[in-house]
């Protein structure tokens, strides 16, 4: 959005997303993000970013289907390409790394650089995940040279939490189920639990990654019930389990070390199935 406004004056650009968590609101121009999908309008160009499949466009799908031209930029290994033009680089740390590569670095403003940097640190775990490459670091360095407040961005996104978020993390860690000899940790936030403390799904951000940091744990699973009754599962692995393959069994996807899916099934039944799928990969890896 910022890059187009800076370099293509006169273009009418709309950014549509679901609800944007407060922790990301400090990014320049975030106040212009639209969460309204009631308008029926045909666009000349629809750019899909960081979306692994057409179905995951959600309410924006109607705009995608009626657009004159569509582009998909992504880094999910499960993305088979669903737009007119596709640039999918599974080796990239993030969709923002892919996006930065198609932009002219000389024309990237400070506000554009801040948004790109946030996207890169979010998907790379502040450069700690295996998806981080030399190229990732080089791009990040160039963005830092734009004068962005990179330390503040990391603090706001990763480390600063509300008291409610801290309490949800504590509840999860206190009650989480440990299985497979300590290799898997899992927890399910029911709708009742969420409503009782006034929590939103965005308040669970980062918890599944924190669960993965438990010593000896290879896979962490966090599930939460949405208001409409669906249950969202987030999966993370530490070293060798491919959670993208597991998520694919339920119509989801993502990356080898981070993936997710949504179901309308009994979550406890799904947890049992996930345990078996994780166990199969652990046994297979131990025999190789």
Secondary structure, DSSP 8 states (H G I E B T S, - for coil): -HHHHHHSTT-----B-S---GGGTTSTTGGG-B---------SEEEEES--SGGGGGGGHHHHHH-SEEEEEE--TT----SSEEEE-TTSS-HHHHHHHHS-GGG--HHHHHHHHHHHHHHHTTTTSTT--HHHHHHHHHHHTTT--HHHHHIIIII---HHHHHHHHHHHHH-EEEGGGTEEEEEE-HHHHHHTT--GGGGTTHHHHHHTSTT--EEEEEEE-TTS-EEEEEEESSS--HHHHHHTTT-EE-SSEEEEEESS-HHHHHHHHHHHHHHHHHHHHH-
